[in-house]
């Protein structure tokens, strides 16, 4: 007799396939009462890493990633110079990738602004380190815009839970505006052009996509037609 699922050869006494666990049943065969040929598989004990243990290991790796450049920098230059940037970047990665796991159910409405605030702080550090003078006129308003738009989208999606087409339509249109603002600020801060050059195209594309989403949201007939066409 053979297993109907995996094809392994079975002894007549077998109640279940020892390999895949499929029940053995043949209507015409009498099955003698005997012990199965193989003992049941012992449960495989897996070494489990708890979340706290994982966090401890990850945090240690990140700390090491900050300490090593700091030590190198101090021993080579007698102070903190370039290692500040490395440490800032590692900290930023930590805030993005690891910090949410400190919480039981991380809330994106909190972590999106926290991540962007961390970005802003890192950019401020870079600005001060390189004496760039672009933080207040370029980085801060750009990151601020991104923060407001993304936090609004995440909060609406989480708490309103409907009207996604309106939410994303609005977000596209606002992002188009943010792209215009970004170029204007770039031009102002770095004295590039006296008028907008490249940002009009992505802005127009974003506005068209946003308007299209809102039109689809407004018109139930169009929505049904699209759903039928694309099986969504
Ligand atoms: Zn089987």
Boltz pocket constraint, residues with backbone or C-beta under 6 A from the ligand:
constraints:
  - pocket:
      binder: B
      contacts: [[A, 3], [A, 4], [A, 5], [A, 6], [A, 7], [A, 8], [A, 17], [A, 18], [A, 19], [A, 20], [A, 21], [A, 22]]
      max_distance: 6.0
